[in-house]
Amino acid sequence: MLKFIPAKLLGIIVHWFSSISYPKFLVSALCKWFARKYEIDTSILSKKFDEYNSLLDFFIREPGIGIRPICSGKNEIASPVDALITAVGKADSEEIILVKGSNCTINQLVLKNHSEYVNGDYVILYLSPGDFHRIYSPCDGVVSRSWLIAGKLWPVFPNFVEKNPQTFCKNKRVVTELVSEAGKIMIVKVGAMNVGRIPVNHSLPYSSEEQKVYKKGQEIGRFEFGSTVILLFEKGKFKLEPEVSTGTKVKIGQRIGIGC
């Protein structure tokens, strides 16, 4: 039934409600309710509840200084988000396993030339409502391409995706390709129900004249209610850590791989 909810209208309503600057006591109460509901560790917040301007402001909160240290070794790849790994593997014959028993092709996911990623590794990262929803660069790199793919705004929580495995290829998404010293990484940011906004800190569509450079751990963008990040790694250029496996949690800045 969730697929038949008017997602755009719902998104407008949710964004309006969550963006209103209510009286401070009410914003604080909303934020505290959200933190309790989604079991957020309040000890790592960068601000007090009454310092947030709205519920959306709390949702897109940043980690406090030093809360998420970034792995600093040369060619080390950092997790761009706090998330649950829902799938990891190799894009054999360009196919990505979305959930057990179902897959899609890289072409269906990004709709652009992608030959460098065929038979490369991939990781699917699910952000729960209680996670930080800022997205950070996994490495030092220059943006070579970035584009928006219009689509639906279906939910992306694991149980829904298991029943609707083409969700990631149907939903709205923003794709950003970074070129690092080690190789190329494609970051696919997938929107979800309830707004599905994915602001990024570079132009869309991206112009190569912009020459946007991100340092590892520098913010690339954020989710405004959502969602999932899919990382695609250029074939033969990167090696994932053994502990990067389905069902494990990763934190922003945690080493998840290294350039070969």
C-alpha positions in Angstrom: 0.0 0.0 0.0 2.9 2.4 0.6 3.6 2.5 -3.1 0.2 4.0 -3.7 0.5 6.9 -1.3 0.9 10.3 -3.1 4.6 10.6 -2.2 5.1 14.1 -3.6 2.1 15.6 -1.7 3.1 13.7 1.4 6.7 15.1 1.0 5.4 18.7 0.7 3.4 18.2 3.9 6.2 16.6 5.9 8.7 19.2 4.7 6.4 22.0 5.7 5.7 20.6 9.1 9.3 19.7 9.9 10.7 23.1 8.7 8.4 25.3 10.7 10.3 27.3 13.4 7.9 26.6 16.3 8.4 28.2 19.7 11.6 26.9 21.2 9.9 24.8 23.8 7.9 23.0 21.2 10.9 22.4 18.9 12.8 21.1 21.9 9.9 18.8 22.7 9.7 17.5 19.1 13.4 16.8 19.0 13.4 15.0 22.3 10.4 12.9 21.1 12.3 12.0 17.9 15.5 11.2 19.8 13.6 8.8 22.2 11.6 7.2 19.3 14.7 6.4 17.3 17.1 5.8 20.3 19.5 8.5 19.4 22.6 8.9 21.6 22.1 12.4 22.8 25.6 12.5 24.3 27.1 13.0 20.8 24.9 15.9 19.8 26.7 19.1 18.8 23.9 21.3 20.2 21.3 21.3 22.9 17.7 20.5 21.9 16.5 24.1 22.3 19.3 25.3 19.9 17.7 23.6 16.9 15.4 25.8 14.8 13.1 23.0 13.7 12.7 19.2 13.6 14.3 19.2 10.1 17.3 21.1 11.6 17.6 18.4 14.2 17.3 15.6 11.6 20.2 17.0 9.5 22.3 17.6 12.5 26.1 17.4 12.3 28.3 15.2 14.5 30.0 17.0 17.3 33.7 17.8 16.9 35.8 14.7 17.3 32.8 12.4 17.5 33.5 10.8 14.1 37.3 10.8 13.5 38.2 10.3 9.8 40.7 7.5 8.9 43.8 9.4 7.8 46.0 6.8 6.0 46.9 7.4 2.4 44.4 5.8 0.0 42.3 4.6 3.0 38.6 4.8 2.1 36.2 6.2 4.8 32.6 5.4 5.3 30.6 8.4 4.0 27.8 7.9 6.5 26.6 6.2 9.7 24.7 3.2 8.4 23.8 -0.4 8.3 25.4 -2.4 5.5 22.5 -4.2 3.8 24.5 -5.7 0.9 28.1 -6.0 -0.2 29.7 -7.8 -3.1 31.2 -7.7 -6.5 29.3 -6.4 -9.6 29.8 -9.6 -11.5 28.7 -9.0 -15.2 27.6 -5.6 -13.9 24.9 -7.0 -11.7 24.4 -5.7 -8.1 22.5 -7.9 -5.6 20.0 -5.5 -4.0 18.5 -8.1 -1.7 18.9 -11.9 -1.6 17.4 -13.4 -4.7 17.1 -10.2 -6.7 19.5 -7.9 -8.5 19.8 -4.9 -10.9 22.4 -3.8 -13.3 24.7 -0.8 -12.8 23.2 0.7 -15.9 19.7 0.5 -14.4 21.1 2.2 -11.2 23.0 5.1 -12.7 21.8 5.4 -16.3 25.3 6.6 -17.5 28.5 5.0 -18.9 29.9 2.8 -16.1 32.3 0.4 -17.7 35.0 1.0 -15.1 32.7 -0.4 -12.4 31.8 -3.7 -14.0 33.2 -6.5 -11.8 34.2 -3.9 -9.1 33.1 -4.0 -5.5 30.0 -2.3 -4.2 28.4 -1.6 -0.8 24.8 -0.6 0.0 24.5 1.5 3.2 21.1 2.1 4.8 20.6 5.1 7.0 18.0 4.6 9.7 16.0 7.7 10.9 18.2 7.9 14.0 21.5 8.2 12.1 23.3 11.3 11.1 22.0 12.2 7.6 25.0 14.2 6.4 27.1 12.5 3.6 30.9 12.9 3.6 33.5 12.2 1.0 35.1 8.8 1.4 38.4 10.0 -0.1 40.3 13.0 -1.5 39.0 13.4 -4.9 37.8 15.6 -7.8 34.2 15.4 -9.0 34.2 14.2 -12.6 30.5 13.8 -13.0 27.3 14.3 -11.0 23.7 14.1 -12.1 20.1 13.8 -10.8 17.9 11.0 -11.8 14.2 11.8 -11.3 12.1 9.0 -9.8 9.7 7.7 -7.2 9.9 8.2 -3.5 9.2 4.7 -2.1 10.4 3.8 1.4 13.9 2.3 1.6 13.8 0.4 4.9 15.0 -3.2 4.6 11.6 -4.9 4.9 10.1 -2.8 2.1 13.1 -3.2 -0.2 13.0 -7.0 0.3 9.4 -7.0 -1.0 10.1 -4.4 -3.7 13.7 -5.1 -4.7 13.8 -2.6 -7.6 13.3 0.3 -5.2 16.8 1.7 -5.6 16.5 1.7 -9.4 13.1 3.4 -9.3 13.6 6.0 -6.7 15.0 9.5 -7.2 18.8 9.6 -6.8 21.8 11.8 -7.1 25.0 10.2 -8.5 28.4 11.7 -7.9 31.6 10.2 -9.3 34.9 11.1 -7.6 38.4 10.5 -9.1 41.0 9.8 -6.4 44.7 8.9 -6.7 43.7 5.3 -6.3 40.8 5.2 -8.7 37.2 6.1 -9.2 34.3 5.9 -6.7 30.7 6.4 -7.6 28.4 7.6 -4.8 24.7 6.9 -5.4 22.5 8.8 -3.0 18.9 7.3 -3.1 15.9 9.4 -2.0 13.0 8.0 0.0 9.5 8.6 1.2 8.9 11.8 3.1 10.5 14.7 1.2 13.4 12.8 -0.5 15.5 15.9 -0.9 19.2 15.4 -1.6 21.0 18.8 -1.6 24.7 18.5 -2.6 27.5 21.0 -2.3 28.3 21.2 -6.1 26.3 22.1 -9.1 23.7 19.8 -10.7 24.0 19.0 -13.5 27.7 19.2 -12.9 30.0 21.1 -15.1 33.6 19.9 -15.3 34.6 23.6 -15.4 33.7 23.8 -11.7 36.6 21.5 -10.7 35.0 20.7 -7.4 37.5 19.0 -5.0 36.5 17.2 -1.8 38.8 16.3 0.9 38.2 13.0 2.8 35.6 13.7 5.4 34.4 16.9 3.8 30.6 17.1 3.5 29.3 16.3 0.0 25.6 16.7 0.8 22.8 15.5 3.0 19.4 13.7 3.0 16.4 15.6 4.1 14.5 12.5 5.3 16.0 9.4 3.7 17.8 7.1 2.9 20.5 4.9 1.3 24.0 5.4 -0.2 25.4 2.9 -2.7 29.1 3.0 -3.3 30.5 1.5 -6.5 34.3 1.0 -6.8 36.3 1.0 -9.9 37.4 -2.6 -10.9 40.7 -3.7 -9.5 41.5 -0.3 -7.8 40.1 -0.9 -4.3 40.0 -3.6 -1.6 37.3 -3.7 1.0 38.0 -4.5 4.6 37.0 -8.1 5.6 34.7 -6.7 8.3 32.6 -4.8 5.8 29.9 -7.3 5.6 26.1 -7.5 5.4 24.4 -6.8 8.7 27.2 -4.8 10.3 27.1 -1.1 11.2 29.7 1.4 10.1 30.3 5.0 11.3 31.3 8.1 9.4 35.0 8.2 8.9 35.6 4.5 9.7 38.0 2.8 7.3 36.1 0.5 5.0 38.7 -0.2 2.3 41.9 0.9 0.7 43.2 1.8 -2.7 45.2 -1.1 -4.2 
